[in-house]
Amino acid sequence: MRSIQQAPDTLTVQSLQSLGRSIRQIRKAQHLTLEDLAEQMGTYPLLLSRLEAGDARVPVGTLITALQYLGISNLLAEEDTANCA
């Protein structure tokens, strides 16, 4: 696991958009609408839509919660590895 000192300072717009696309694909593969997932998470569909669009203003906690509800544990690690290459 990387320490905070080794972690990148920011995510690129491209990596945020890629992450958002992956989340959307996984949500749809699980036959969940934005409304379904938002209700499960106790948040708003608009916030999830912004997350899937790669909006950098979405709180990190929302990202982590969405990943947990979708049963994804390795998606952030895959994005991090792709950015280090």
N, CA, C and O atoms as a Maestro MAE file, in Angstrom:
{
 s_m_m2io_version
 :::
 2.0.0
}

f_m_ct {
 s_m_title
 :::
 protein
 m_atom[340] {
  # First column is atom index #
  i_m_mmod_type
  r_m_x_coord
  r_m_y_coord
  r_m_z_coord
  i_m_residue_number
  s_m_chain_name
  s_m_pdb_residue_name
  s_m_pdb_atom_name
  i_m_atomic_number
  :::
  1 25 0.835 -1.182 0.000 1 A "MET " " N  " 7
  2 3 0.000 0.000 0.000 1 A "MET " " CA " 6
  3 2 0.874 1.238 0.000 1 A "MET " " C  " 6
  4 15 1.870 1.303 0.722 1 A "MET " " O  " 8
  5 25 0.512 2.201 -0.792 2 A "ARG " " N  " 7
  6 3 1.295 3.429 -0.861 2 A "ARG " " CA " 6
  7 2 1.069 4.295 0.362 2 A "ARG " " C  " 6
  8 15 -0.022 4.320 0.932 2 A "ARG " " O  " 8
  9 25 2.106 4.997 0.754 3 A "SER " " N  " 7
  10 3 1.946 5.982 1.812 3 A "SER " " CA " 6
  11 2 1.420 7.268 1.185 3 A "SER " " C  " 6
  12 15 1.440 7.435 -0.034 3 A "SER " " O  " 8
  13 25 0.961 8.150 2.020 4 A "ILE " " N  " 7
  14 3 0.440 9.424 1.519 4 A "ILE " " CA " 6
  15 2 1.524 10.174 0.752 4 A "ILE " " C  " 6
  16 15 1.226 10.832 -0.245 4 A "ILE " " O  " 8
  17 25 2.763 10.088 1.192 5 A "GLN " " N  " 7
  18 3 3.857 10.803 0.544 5 A "GLN " " CA " 6
  19 2 4.120 10.279 -0.865 5 A "GLN " " C  " 6
  20 15 4.604 11.027 -1.714 5 A "GLN " " O  " 8
  21 25 3.812 9.013 -1.132 6 A "GLN " " N  " 7
  22 3 4.059 8.439 -2.441 6 A "GLN " " CA " 6
  23 2 2.862 8.581 -3.370 6 A "GLN " " C  " 6
  24 15 3.003 8.419 -4.582 6 A "GLN " " O  " 8
  25 25 1.688 8.881 -2.825 7 A "ALA " " N  " 7
  26 3 0.477 8.972 -3.633 7 A "ALA " " CA " 6
  27 2 0.524 10.210 -4.517 7 A "ALA " " C  " 6
  28 15 1.107 11.224 -4.132 7 A "ALA " " O  " 8
  29 25 -0.083 10.138 -5.697 8 A "PRO " " N  " 7
  30 3 -0.120 11.313 -6.560 8 A "PRO " " CA " 6
  31 2 -0.920 12.424 -5.899 8 A "PRO " " C  " 6
  32 15 -1.857 12.159 -5.146 8 A "PRO " " O  " 8
  33 25 -0.548 13.671 -6.184 9 A "ASP " " N  " 7
  34 3 -1.217 14.824 -5.587 9 A "ASP " " CA " 6
  35 2 -2.648 14.965 -6.091 9 A "ASP " " C  " 6
  36 15 -3.546 15.304 -5.321 9 A "ASP " " O  " 8
  37 25 -2.863 14.710 -7.360 10 A "THR " " N  " 7
  38 3 -4.193 14.862 -7.940 10 A "THR " " CA " 6
  39 2 -4.452 13.758 -8.944 10 A "THR " " C  " 6
  40 15 -3.530 13.164 -9.502 10 A "THR " " O  " 8
  41 25 -5.724 13.500 -9.157 11 A "LEU " " N  " 7
  42 3 -6.116 12.595 -10.229 11 A "LEU " " CA " 6
  43 2 -6.320 13.438 -11.478 11 A "LEU " " C  " 6
  44 15 -6.814 14.563 -11.399 11 A "LEU " " O  " 8
  45 25 -5.953 12.915 -12.594 12 A "THR " " N  " 7
  46 3 -6.158 13.649 -13.834 12 A "THR " " CA " 6
  47 2 -7.617 13.580 -14.237 12 A "THR " " C  " 6
  48 15 -8.346 12.684 -13.812 12 A "THR " " O  " 8
  49 25 -8.038 14.521 -15.052 13 A "VAL " " N  " 7
  50 3 -9.405 14.521 -15.567 13 A "VAL " " CA " 6
  51 2 -9.667 13.221 -16.302 13 A "VAL " " C  " 6
  52 15 -10.741 12.634 -16.176 13 A "VAL " " O  " 8
  53 25 -8.685 12.772 -17.069 14 A "GLN " " N  " 7
  54 3 -8.835 11.528 -17.824 14 A "GLN " " CA " 6
  55 2 -9.049 10.337 -16.891 14 A "GLN " " C  " 6
  56 15 -9.893 9.485 -17.168 14 A "GLN " " O  " 8
  57 25 -8.305 10.264 -15.801 15 A "SER " " N  " 7
  58 3 -8.463 9.131 -14.890 15 A "SER " " CA " 6
  59 2 -9.795 9.195 -14.151 15 A "SER " " C  " 6
  60 15 -10.399 8.157 -13.881 15 A "SER " " O  " 8
  61 25 -10.263 10.401 -13.820 16 A "LEU " " N  " 7
  62 3 -11.577 10.533 -13.181 16 A "LEU " " CA " 6
  63 2 -12.693 10.105 -14.131 16 A "LEU " " C  " 6
  64 15 -13.653 9.452 -13.723 16 A "LEU " " O  " 8
  65 25 -12.556 10.478 -15.384 17 A "GLN " " N  " 7
  66 3 -13.566 10.089 -16.367 17 A "GLN " " CA " 6
  67 2 -13.538 8.579 -16.592 17 A "GLN " " C  " 6
  68 15 -14.591 7.954 -16.725 17 A "GLN " " O  " 8
  69 25 -12.373 8.002 -16.634 18 A "SER " " N  " 7
  70 3 -12.232 6.554 -16.807 18 A "SER " " CA " 6
  71 2 -12.842 5.819 -15.612 18 A "SER " " C  " 6
  72 15 -13.547 4.824 -15.784 18 A "SER " " O  " 8
  73 25 -12.576 6.300 -14.430 19 A "LEU " " N  " 7
  74 3 -13.135 5.716 -13.220 19 A "LEU " " CA " 6
  75 2 -14.661 5.810 -13.243 19 A "LEU " " C  " 6
  76 15 -15.350 4.845 -12.912 19 A "LEU " " O  " 8
  77 25 -15.181 6.962 -13.631 20 A "GLY " " N  " 7
  78 3 -16.625 7.153 -13.722 20 A "GLY " " CA " 6
  79 2 -17.272 6.211 -14.724 20 A "GLY " " C  " 6
  80 15 -18.335 5.650 -14.460 20 A "GLY " " O  " 8
  81 25 -16.622 6.036 -15.888 21 A "ARG " " N  " 7
  82 3 -17.150 5.102 -16.897 21 A "ARG " " CA " 6
  83 2 -17.181 3.673 -16.358 21 A "ARG " " C  " 6
  84 15 -18.132 2.930 -16.599 21 A "ARG " " O  " 8
  85 25 -16.146 3.303 -15.636 22 A "SER " " N  " 7
  86 3 -16.088 1.953 -15.059 22 A "SER " " CA " 6
  87 2 -17.208 1.751 -14.045 22 A "SER " " C  " 6
  88 15 -17.853 0.703 -14.026 22 A "SER " " O  " 8
  89 25 -17.434 2.745 -13.213 23 A "ILE " " N  " 7
  90 3 -18.504 2.649 -12.221 23 A "ILE " " CA " 6
  91 2 -19.851 2.519 -12.919 23 A "ILE " " C  " 6
  92 15 -20.679 1.701 -12.518 23 A "ILE " " O  " 8
  93 25 -20.080 3.319 -13.961 24 A "ARG " " N  " 7
  94 3 -21.344 3.246 -14.704 24 A "ARG " " CA " 6
  95 2 -21.544 1.860 -15.309 24 A "ARG " " C  " 6
  96 15 -22.632 1.291 -15.218 24 A "ARG " " O  " 8
  97 25 -20.492 1.317 -15.928 25 A "GLN " " N  " 7
  98 3 -20.588 -0.010 -16.546 25 A "GLN " " CA " 6
  99 2 -20.923 -1.084 -15.507 25 A "GLN " " C  " 6
  100 15 -21.753 -1.956 -15.760 25 A "GLN " " O  " 8
  101 25 -20.290 -1.019 -14.365 26 A "ILE " " N  " 7
  102 3 -20.528 -2.011 -13.314 26 A "ILE " " CA " 6
  103 2 -21.942 -1.851 -12.761 26 A "ILE " " C  " 6
  104 15 -22.629 -2.846 -12.527 26 A "ILE " " O  " 8
  105 25 -22.383 -0.610 -12.551 27 A "ARG " " N  " 7
  106 3 -23.741 -0.377 -12.049 27 A "ARG " " CA " 6
  107 2 -24.769 -0.951 -13.018 27 A "ARG " " C  " 6
  108 15 -25.713 -1.626 -12.608 27 A "ARG " " O  " 8
  109 25 -24.576 -0.678 -14.305 28 A "LYS " " N  " 7
  110 3 -25.520 -1.176 -15.310 28 A "LYS " " CA " 6
  111 2 -25.466 -2.701 -15.420 28 A "LYS " " C  " 6
  112 15 -26.498 -3.342 -15.619 28 A "LYS " " O  " 8
  113 25 -24.286 -3.280 -15.295 29 A "ALA " " N  " 7
  114 3 -24.154 -4.744 -15.346 29 A "ALA " " CA " 6
  115 2 -24.903 -5.401 -14.186 29 A "ALA " " C  " 6
  116 15 -25.341 -6.547 -14.287 29 A "ALA " " O  " 8
  117 25 -25.042 -4.664 -13.091 30 A "GLN " " N  " 7
  118 3 -25.781 -5.166 -11.935 30 A "GLN " " CA " 6
  119 2 -27.265 -4.787 -12.021 30 A "GLN " " C  " 6
  120 15 -28.021 -4.990 -11.070 30 A "GLN " " O  " 8
  121 25 -27.671 -4.238 -13.162 31 A "HIS " " N  " 7
  122 3 -29.069 -3.857 -13.422 31 A "HIS " " CA " 6
  123 2 -29.602 -2.865 -12.397 31 A "HIS " " C  " 6
  124 15 -30.742 -2.967 -11.945 31 A "HIS " " O  " 8
  125 25 -28.749 -1.897 -12.037 32 A "LEU " " N  " 7
  126 3 -29.142 -0.844 -11.109 32 A "LEU " " CA " 6
  127 2 -29.263 0.473 -11.857 32 A "LEU " " C  " 6
  128 15 -28.415 0.801 -12.686 32 A "LEU " " O  " 8
  129 25 -30.312 1.225 -11.567 33 A "THR " " N  " 7
  130 3 -30.430 2.579 -12.094 33 A "THR " " CA " 6
  131 2 -29.689 3.515 -11.142 33 A "THR " " C  " 6
  132 15 -29.329 3.126 -10.031 33 A "THR " " O  " 8
  133 25 -29.467 4.739 -11.581 34 A "LEU " " N  " 7
  134 3 -28.871 5.732 -10.688 34 A "LEU " " CA " 6
  135 2 -29.744 5.897 -9.449 34 A "LEU " " C  " 6
  136 15 -29.239 6.023 -8.334 34 A "LEU " " O  " 8
  137 25 -31.054 5.895 -9.656 35 A "GLU " " N  " 7
  138 3 -31.988 6.058 -8.543 35 A "GLU " " CA " 6
  139 2 -31.886 4.902 -7.550 35 A "GLU " " C  " 6
  140 15 -31.915 5.115 -6.338 35 A "GLU " " O  " 8
  141 25 -31.766 3.672 -8.071 36 A "ASP " " N  " 7
  142 3 -31.626 2.501 -7.203 36 A "ASP " " CA " 6
  143 2 -30.386 2.617 -6.321 36 A "ASP " " C  " 6
  144 15 -30.458 2.457 -5.102 36 A "ASP " " O  " 8
  145 25 -29.263 2.893 -6.949 37 A "LEU " " N  " 7
  146 3 -28.004 2.970 -6.205 37 A "LEU " " CA " 6
  147 2 -28.023 4.140 -5.231 37 A "LEU " " C  " 6
  148 15 -27.564 4.011 -4.096 37 A "LEU " " O  " 8
  149 25 -28.548 5.274 -5.663 38 A "ALA " " N  " 7
  150 3 -28.617 6.444 -4.781 38 A "ALA " " CA " 6
  151 2 -29.463 6.143 -3.554 38 A "ALA " " C  " 6
  152 15 -29.103 6.528 -2.441 38 A "ALA " " O  " 8
  153 25 -30.581 5.460 -3.748 39 A "GLU " " N  " 7
  154 3 -31.445 5.115 -2.617 39 A "GLU " " CA " 6
  155 2 -30.714 4.192 -1.642 39 A "GLU " " C  " 6
  156 15 -30.794 4.381 -0.429 39 A "GLU " " O  " 8
  157 25 -30.004 3.197 -2.171 40 A "GLN " " N  " 7
  158 3 -29.251 2.282 -1.313 40 A "GLN " " CA " 6
  159 2 -28.190 3.034 -0.508 40 A "GLN " " C  " 6
  160 15 -27.958 2.737 0.664 40 A "GLN " " O  " 8
  161 25 -27.551 4.010 -1.155 41 A "MET " " N  " 7
  162 3 -26.468 4.749 -0.524 41 A "MET " " CA " 6
  163 2 -26.966 5.880 0.371 41 A "MET " " C  " 6
  164 15 -26.214 6.390 1.202 41 A "MET " " O  " 8
  165 25 -28.225 6.274 0.207 42 A "GLY " " N  " 7
  166 3 -28.746 7.406 0.967 42 A "GLY " " CA " 6
  167 2 -28.251 8.733 0.421 42 A "GLY " " C  " 6
  168 15 -27.985 9.665 1.179 42 A "GLY " " O  " 8
  169 25 -28.127 8.816 -0.907 43 A "THR " " N  " 7
  170 3 -27.659 10.044 -1.546 43 A "THR " " CA " 6
  171 2 -28.572 10.387 -2.712 43 A "THR " " C  " 6
  172 15 -29.650 9.808 -2.850 43 A "THR " " O  " 8
  173 25 -28.155 11.312 -3.539 44 A "TYR " " N  " 7
  174 3 -28.968 11.797 -4.655 44 A "TYR " " CA " 6
  175 2 -28.476 11.241 -5.985 44 A "TYR " " C  " 6
  176 15 -27.269 11.113 -6.191 44 A "TYR " " O  " 8
  177 25 -29.394 10.908 -6.892 45 A "PRO " " N  " 7
  178 3 -28.988 10.425 -8.214 45 A "PRO " " CA " 6
  179 2 -28.092 11.423 -8.954 45 A "PRO " " C  " 6
  180 15 -27.183 11.017 -9.679 45 A "PRO " " O  " 8
  181 25 -28.339 12.710 -8.780 46 A "LEU " " N  " 7
  182 3 -27.520 13.723 -9.457 46 A "LEU " " CA " 6
  183 2 -26.055 13.623 -9.034 46 A "LEU " " C  " 6
  184 15 -25.155 13.781 -9.859 46 A "LEU " " O  " 8
  185 25 -25.821 13.363 -7.765 47 A "LEU " " N  " 7
  186 3 -24.443 13.226 -7.278 47 A "LEU " " CA " 6
  187 2 -23.759 12.024 -7.918 47 A "LEU " " C  " 6
  188 15 -22.591 12.099 -8.299 47 A "LEU " " O  " 8
  189 25 -24.486 10.916 -8.037 48 A "LEU " " N  " 7
  190 3 -23.921 9.734 -8.689 48 A "LEU " " CA " 6
  191 2 -23.691 9.980 -10.178 48 A "LEU " " C  " 6
  192 15 -22.713 9.496 -10.747 48 A "LEU " " O  " 8
  193 25 -24.584 10.724 -10.799 49 A "SER " " N  " 7
  194 3 -24.411 11.069 -12.205 49 A "SER " " CA " 6
  195 2 -23.131 11.881 -12.399 49 A "SER " " C  " 6
  196 15 -22.386 11.660 -13.353 49 A "SER " " O  " 8
  197 25 -22.887 12.811 -11.497 50 A "ARG " " N  " 7
  198 3 -21.656 13.612 -11.559 50 A "ARG " " CA " 6
  199 2 -20.428 12.729 -11.348 50 A "ARG " " C  " 6
  200 15 -19.401 12.917 -12.000 50 A "ARG " " O  " 8
  201 25 -20.540 11.759 -10.426 51 A "LEU " " N  " 7
  202 3 -19.439 10.821 -10.183 51 A "LEU " " CA " 6
  203 2 -19.121 10.038 -11.450 51 A "LEU " " C  " 6
  204 15 -17.957 9.898 -11.823 51 A "LEU " " O  " 8
  205 25 -20.155 9.527 -12.108 52 A "GLU " " N  " 7
  206 3 -19.960 8.743 -13.330 52 A "GLU " " CA " 6
  207 2 -19.436 9.593 -14.484 52 A "GLU " " C  " 6
  208 15 -18.823 9.068 -15.413 52 A "GLU " " O  " 8
  209 25 -19.674 10.894 -14.429 53 A "ALA " " N  " 7
  210 3 -19.183 11.799 -15.467 53 A "ALA " " CA " 6
  211 2 -17.736 12.228 -15.219 53 A "ALA " " C  " 6
  212 15 -17.126 12.883 -16.065 53 A "ALA " " O  " 8
  213 25 -17.190 11.858 -14.059 54 A "GLY " " N  " 7
  214 3 -15.807 12.204 -13.758 54 A "GLY " " CA " 6
  215 2 -15.646 13.579 -13.139 54 A "GLY " " C  " 6
  216 15 -14.566 14.164 -13.210 54 A "GLY " " O  " 8
  217 25 -16.699 14.103 -12.533 55 A "ASP " " N  " 7
  218 3 -16.670 15.426 -11.891 55 A "ASP " " CA " 6
  219 2 -15.770 15.376 -10.665 55 A "ASP " " C  " 6
  220 15 -16.001 14.582 -9.753 55 A "ASP " " O  " 8
  221 25 -14.750 16.218 -10.641 56 A "ALA " " N  " 7
  222 3 -13.779 16.228 -9.549 56 A "ALA " " CA " 6
  223 2 -14.351 16.813 -8.263 56 A "ALA " " C  " 6
  224 15 -13.718 16.713 -7.212 56 A "ALA " " O  " 8
  225 25 -15.533 17.419 -8.323 57 A "ARG " " N  " 7
  226 3 -16.110 18.029 -7.130 57 A "ARG " " CA " 6
  227 2 -16.932 17.050 -6.295 57 A "ARG " " C  " 6
  228 15 -17.460 17.431 -5.250 57 A "ARG " " O  " 8
  229 25 -17.048 15.822 -6.727 58 A "VAL " " N  " 7
  230 3 -17.771 14.813 -5.956 58 A "VAL " " CA " 6
  231 2 -16.899 14.391 -4.773 58 A "VAL " " C  " 6
  232 15 -15.725 14.067 -4.956 58 A "VAL " " O  " 8
  233 25 -17.460 14.391 -3.571 59 A "PRO " " N  " 7
  234 3 -16.662 14.004 -2.399 59 A "PRO " " CA " 6
  235 2 -16.088 12.587 -2.524 59 A "PRO " " C  " 6
  236 15 -16.737 11.682 -3.048 59 A "PRO " " O  " 8
  237 25 -14.887 12.421 -2.041 60 A "VAL " " N  " 7
  238 3 -14.223 11.115 -2.085 60 A "VAL " " CA " 6
  239 2 -15.043 10.075 -1.338 60 A "VAL " " C  " 6
  240 15 -15.077 8.909 -1.733 60 A "VAL " " O  " 8
  241 25 -15.700 10.485 -0.268 61 A "GLY " " N  " 7
  242 3 -16.533 9.562 0.495 61 A "GLY " " CA " 6
  243 2 -17.652 8.970 -0.353 61 A "GLY " " C  " 6
  244 15 -18.014 7.805 -0.182 61 A "GLY " " O  " 8
  245 25 -18.202 9.769 -1.265 62 A "THR " " N  " 7
  246 3 -19.243 9.280 -2.159 62 A "THR " " CA " 6
  247 2 -18.673 8.226 -3.094 62 A "THR " " C  " 6
  248 15 -19.314 7.206 -3.348 62 A "THR " " O  " 8
  249 25 -17.488 8.463 -3.600 63 A "LEU " " N  " 7
  250 3 -16.821 7.493 -4.465 63 A "LEU " " CA " 6
  251 2 -16.602 6.177 -3.716 63 A "LEU " " C  " 6
  252 15 -16.926 5.106 -4.231 63 A "LEU " " O  " 8
  253 25 -16.068 6.256 -2.537 64 A "ILE " " N  " 7
  254 3 -15.776 5.056 -1.763 64 A "ILE " " CA " 6
  255 2 -17.054 4.301 -1.421 64 A "ILE " " C  " 6
  256 15 -17.098 3.074 -1.512 64 A "ILE " " O  " 8
  257 25 -18.089 5.028 -1.029 65 A "THR " " N  " 7
  258 3 -19.368 4.387 -0.703 65 A "THR " " CA " 6
  259 2 -19.961 3.702 -1.924 65 A "THR " " C  " 6
  260 15 -20.466 2.584 -1.822 65 A "THR " " O  " 8
  261 25 -19.907 4.360 -3.082 66 A "ALA " " N  " 7
  262 3 -20.426 3.757 -4.316 66 A "ALA " " CA " 6
  263 2 -19.676 2.468 -4.634 66 A "ALA " " C  " 6
  264 15 -20.289 1.464 -4.996 66 A "ALA " " O  " 8
  265 25 -18.368 2.494 -4.501 67 A "LEU " " N  " 7
  266 3 -17.567 1.297 -4.760 67 A "LEU " " CA " 6
  267 2 -17.950 0.169 -3.804 67 A "LEU " " C  " 6
  268 15 -18.032 -0.990 -4.209 67 A "LEU " " O  " 8
  269 25 -18.182 0.507 -2.547 68 A "GLN " " N  " 7
  270 3 -18.574 -0.510 -1.569 68 A "GLN " " CA " 6
  271 2 -19.936 -1.109 -1.917 68 A "GLN " " C  " 6
  272 15 -20.097 -2.328 -1.878 68 A "GLN " " O  " 8
  273 25 -20.907 -0.278 -2.253 69 A "TYR " " N  " 7
  274 3 -22.244 -0.775 -2.582 69 A "TYR " " CA " 6
  275 2 -22.242 -1.610 -3.859 69 A "TYR " " C  " 6
  276 15 -23.058 -2.520 -4.007 69 A "TYR " " O  " 8
  277 25 -21.338 -1.308 -4.773 70 A "LEU " " N  " 7
  278 3 -21.240 -2.087 -6.008 70 A "LEU " " CA " 6
  279 2 -20.368 -3.331 -5.839 70 A "LEU " " C  " 6
  280 15 -20.258 -4.148 -6.753 70 A "LEU " " O  " 8
  281 25 -19.750 -3.469 -4.668 71 A "GLY " " N  " 7
  282 3 -18.918 -4.641 -4.399 71 A "GLY " " CA " 6
  283 2 -17.585 -4.596 -5.109 71 A "GLY " " C  " 6
  284 15 -17.040 -5.631 -5.490 71 A "GLY " " O  " 8
  285 25 -17.064 -3.403 -5.286 72 A "ILE " " N  " 7
  286 3 -15.797 -3.219 -6.003 72 A "ILE " " CA " 6
  287 2 -14.720 -2.862 -4.991 72 A "ILE " " C  " 6
  288 15 -14.836 -1.866 -4.276 72 A "ILE " " O  " 8
  289 25 -13.691 -3.662 -4.933 73 A "SER " " N  " 7
  290 3 -12.612 -3.356 -4.001 73 A "SER " " CA " 6
  291 2 -11.317 -3.000 -4.716 73 A "SER " " C  " 6
  292 15 -10.413 -2.427 -4.108 73 A "SER " " O  " 8
  293 25 -11.215 -3.329 -5.993 74 A "ASN " " N  " 7
  294 3 -9.932 -3.153 -6.674 74 A "ASN " " CA " 6
  295 2 -9.941 -2.075 -7.752 74 A "ASN " " C  " 6
  296 15 -8.922 -1.881 -8.415 74 A "ASN " " O  " 8
  297 25 -11.042 -1.372 -7.951 75 A "LEU " " N  " 7
  298 3 -11.122 -0.419 -9.048 75 A "LEU " " CA " 6
  299 2 -10.159 0.750 -8.854 75 A "LEU " " C  " 6
  300 15 -9.523 1.185 -9.814 75 A "LEU " " O  " 8
  301 25 -10.043 1.259 -7.648 76 A "LEU " " N  " 7
  302 3 -9.113 2.364 -7.402 76 A "LEU " " CA " 6
  303 2 -7.672 1.912 -7.596 76 A "LEU " " C  " 6
  304 15 -6.856 2.663 -8.131 76 A "LEU " " O  " 8
  305 25 -7.355 0.708 -7.173 77 A "ALA " " N  " 7
  306 3 -6.000 0.183 -7.355 77 A "ALA " " CA " 6
  307 2 -5.665 0.055 -8.825 77 A "ALA " " C  " 6
  308 15 -4.533 0.328 -9.225 77 A "ALA " " O  " 8
  309 25 -6.639 -0.361 -9.651 78 A "GLU " " N  " 7
  310 3 -6.406 -0.484 -11.087 78 A "GLU " " CA " 6
  311 2 -6.159 0.884 -11.715 78 A "GLU " " C  " 6
  312 15 -5.292 1.020 -12.578 78 A "GLU " " O  " 8
  313 25 -6.923 1.912 -11.283 79 A "GLU " " N  " 7
  314 3 -6.731 3.260 -11.803 79 A "GLU " " CA " 6
  315 2 -5.357 3.781 -11.404 79 A "GLU " " C  " 6
  316 15 -4.663 4.403 -12.209 79 A "GLU " " O  " 8
  317 25 -4.968 3.524 -10.160 80 A "ASP " " N  " 7
  318 3 -3.683 3.982 -9.662 80 A "ASP " " CA " 6
  319 2 -2.553 3.340 -10.438 80 A "ASP " " C  " 6
  320 15 -1.590 4.019 -10.794 80 A "ASP " " O  " 8
  321 25 -2.648 2.049 -10.708 81 A "THR " " N  " 7
  322 3 -1.619 1.343 -11.466 81 A "THR " " CA " 6
  323 2 -1.537 1.882 -12.878 81 A "THR " " C  " 6
  324 15 -0.436 2.039 -13.405 81 A "THR " " O  " 8
  325 25 -2.661 2.171 -13.506 82 A "ALA " " N  " 7
  326 3 -2.662 2.698 -14.865 82 A "ALA " " CA " 6
  327 2 -2.014 4.069 -14.919 82 A "ALA " " C  " 6
  328 15 -1.356 4.402 -15.904 82 A "ALA " " O  " 8
  329 25 -2.188 4.867 -13.878 83 A "ASN " " N  " 7
  330 3 -1.613 6.207 -13.867 83 A "ASN " " CA " 6
  331 2 -0.120 6.192 -13.606 83 A "ASN " " C  " 6
  332 15 0.564 7.161 -13.936 83 A "ASN " " O  " 8
  333 25 0.401 5.138 -13.033 84 A "CYS " " N  " 7
  334 3 1.829 5.055 -12.730 84 A "CYS " " CA " 6
  335 2 2.643 4.549 -13.909 84 A "CYS " " C  " 6
  336 15 3.869 4.661 -13.916 84 A "CYS " " O  " 8
  337 25 1.977 4.004 -14.886 85 A "ALA " " N  " 7
  338 3 2.695 3.422 -16.029 85 A "ALA " " CA " 6
  339 2 3.241 4.487 -16.951 85 A "ALA " " C  " 6
  340 15 3.870 4.167 -17.959 85 A "ALA " " O  " 8
  :::
 }
 m_bond[339] {
  # First column is bond index #
  i_m_from
  i_m_to
  i_m_order
  :::
  1 1 2 1
  2 2 3 1
  3 3 4 2
  4 3 5 1
  5 5 6 1
  6 6 7 1
  7 7 8 2
  8 7 9 1
  9 9 10 1
  10 10 11 1
  11 11 12 2
  12 11 13 1
  13 13 14 1
  14 14 15 1
  15 15 16 2
  16 15 17 1
  17 17 18 1
  18 18 19 1
  19 19 20 2
  20 19 21 1
  21 21 22 1
  22 22 23 1
  23 23 24 2
  24 23 25 1
  25 25 26 1
  26 26 27 1
  27 27 28 2
  28 27 29 1
  29 29 30 1
  30 30 31 1
  31 31 32 2
  32 31 33 1
  33 33 34 1
  34 34 35 1
  35 35 36 2
  36 35 37 1
  37 37 38 1
  38 38 39 1
  39 39 40 2
  40 39 41 1
  41 41 42 1
  42 42 43 1
  43 43 44 2
  44 43 45 1
  45 45 46 1
  46 46 47 1
  47 47 48 2
  48 47 49 1
  49 49 50 1
  50 50 51 1
  51 51 52 2
  52 51 53 1
  53 53 54 1
  54 54 55 1
  55 55 56 2
  56 55 57 1
  57 57 58 1
  58 58 59 1
  59 59 60 2
  60 59 61 1
  61 61 62 1
  62 62 63 1
  63 63 64 2
  64 63 65 1
  65 65 66 1
  66 66 67 1
  67 67 68 2
  68 67 69 1
  69 69 70 1
  70 70 71 1
  71 71 72 2
  72 71 73 1
  73 73 74 1
  74 74 75 1
  75 75 76 2
  76 75 77 1
  77 77 78 1
  78 78 79 1
  79 79 80 2
  80 79 81 1
  81 81 82 1
  82 82 83 1
  83 83 84 2
  84 83 85 1
  85 85 86 1
  86 86 87 1
  87 87 88 2
  88 87 89 1
  89 89 90 1
  90 90 91 1
  91 91 92 2
  92 91 93 1
  93 93 94 1
  94 94 95 1
  95 95 96 2
  96 95 97 1
  97 97 98 1
  98 98 99 1
  99 99 100 2
  100 99 101 1
  101 101 102 1
  102 102 103 1
  103 103 104 2
  104 103 105 1
  105 105 106 1
  106 106 107 1
  107 107 108 2
  108 107 109 1
  109 109 110 1
  110 110 111 1
  111 111 112 2
  112 111 113 1
  113 113 114 1
  114 114 115 1
  115 115 116 2
  116 115 117 1
  117 117 118 1
  118 118 119 1
  119 119 120 2
  120 119 121 1
  121 121 122 1
  122 122 123 1
  123 123 124 2
  124 123 125 1
  125 125 126 1
  126 126 127 1
  127 127 128 2
  128 127 129 1
  129 129 130 1
  130 130 131 1
  131 131 132 2
  132 131 133 1
  133 133 134 1
  134 134 135 1
  135 135 136 2
  136 135 137 1
  137 137 138 1
  138 138 139 1
  139 139 140 2
  140 139 141 1
  141 141 142 1
  142 142 143 1
  143 143 144 2
  144 143 145 1
  145 145 146 1
  146 146 147 1
  147 147 148 2
  148 147 149 1
  149 149 150 1
  150 150 151 1
  151 151 152 2
  152 151 153 1
  153 153 154 1
  154 154 155 1
  155 155 156 2
  156 155 157 1
  157 157 158 1
  158 158 159 1
  159 159 160 2
  160 159 161 1
  161 161 162 1
  162 162 163 1
  163 163 164 2
  164 163 165 1
  165 165 166 1
  166 166 167 1
  167 167 168 2
  168 167 169 1
  169 169 170 1
  170 170 171 1
  171 171 172 2
  172 171 173 1
  173 173 174 1
  174 174 175 1
  175 175 176 2
  176 175 177 1
  177 177 178 1
  178 178 179 1
  179 179 180 2
  180 179 181 1
  181 181 182 1
  182 182 183 1
  183 183 184 2
  184 183 185 1
  185 185 186 1
  186 186 187 1
  187 187 188 2
  188 187 189 1
  189 189 190 1
  190 190 191 1
  191 191 192 2
  192 191 193 1
  193 193 194 1
  194 194 195 1
  195 195 196 2
  196 195 197 1
  197 197 198 1
  198 198 199 1
  199 199 200 2
  200 199 201 1
  201 201 202 1
  202 202 203 1
  203 203 204 2
  204 203 205 1
  205 205 206 1
  206 206 207 1
  207 207 208 2
  208 207 209 1
  209 209 210 1
  210 210 211 1
  211 211 212 2
  212 211 213 1
  213 213 214 1
  214 214 215 1
  215 215 216 2
  216 215 217 1
  217 217 218 1
  218 218 219 1
  219 219 220 2
  220 219 221 1
  221 221 222 1
  222 222 223 1
  223 223 224 2
  224 223 225 1
  225 225 226 1
  226 226 227 1
  227 227 228 2
  228 227 229 1
  229 229 230 1
  230 230 231 1
  231 231 232 2
  232 231 233 1
  233 233 234 1
  234 234 235 1
  235 235 236 2
  236 235 237 1
  237 237 238 1
  238 238 239 1
  239 239 240 2
  240 239 241 1
  241 241 242 1
  242 242 243 1
  243 243 244 2
  244 243 245 1
  245 245 246 1
  246 246 247 1
  247 247 248 2
  248 247 249 1
  249 249 250 1
  250 250 251 1
  251 251 252 2
  252 251 253 1
  253 253 254 1
  254 254 255 1
  255 255 256 2
  256 255 257 1
  257 257 258 1
  258 258 259 1
  259 259 260 2
  260 259 261 1
  261 261 262 1
  262 262 263 1
  263 263 264 2
  264 263 265 1
  265 265 266 1
  266 266 267 1
  267 267 268 2
  268 267 269 1
  269 269 270 1
  270 270 271 1
  271 271 272 2
  272 271 273 1
  273 273 274 1
  274 274 275 1
  275 275 276 2
  276 275 277 1
  277 277 278 1
  278 278 279 1
  279 279 280 2
  280 279 281 1
  281 281 282 1
  282 282 283 1
  283 283 284 2
  284 283 285 1
  285 285 286 1
  286 286 287 1
  287 287 288 2
  288 287 289 1
  289 289 290 1
  290 290 291 1
  291 291 292 2
  292 291 293 1
  293 293 294 1
  294 294 295 1
  295 295 296 2
  296 295 297 1
  297 297 298 1
  298 298 299 1
  299 299 300 2
  300 299 301 1
  301 301 302 1
  302 302 303 1
  303 303 304 2
  304 303 305 1
  305 305 306 1
  306 306 307 1
  307 307 308 2
  308 307 309 1
  309 309 310 1
  310 310 311 1
  311 311 312 2
  312 311 313 1
  313 313 314 1
  314 314 315 1
  315 315 316 2
  316 315 317 1
  317 317 318 1
  318 318 319 1
  319 319 320 2
  320 319 321 1
  321 321 322 1
  322 322 323 1
  323 323 324 2
  324 323 325 1
  325 325 326 1
  326 326 327 1
  327 327 328 2
  328 327 329 1
  329 329 330 1
  330 330 331 1
  331 331 332 2
  332 331 333 1
  333 333 334 1
  334 334 335 1
  335 335 336 2
  336 335 337 1
  337 337 338 1
  338 338 339 1
  339 339 340 2
  :::
 }
}
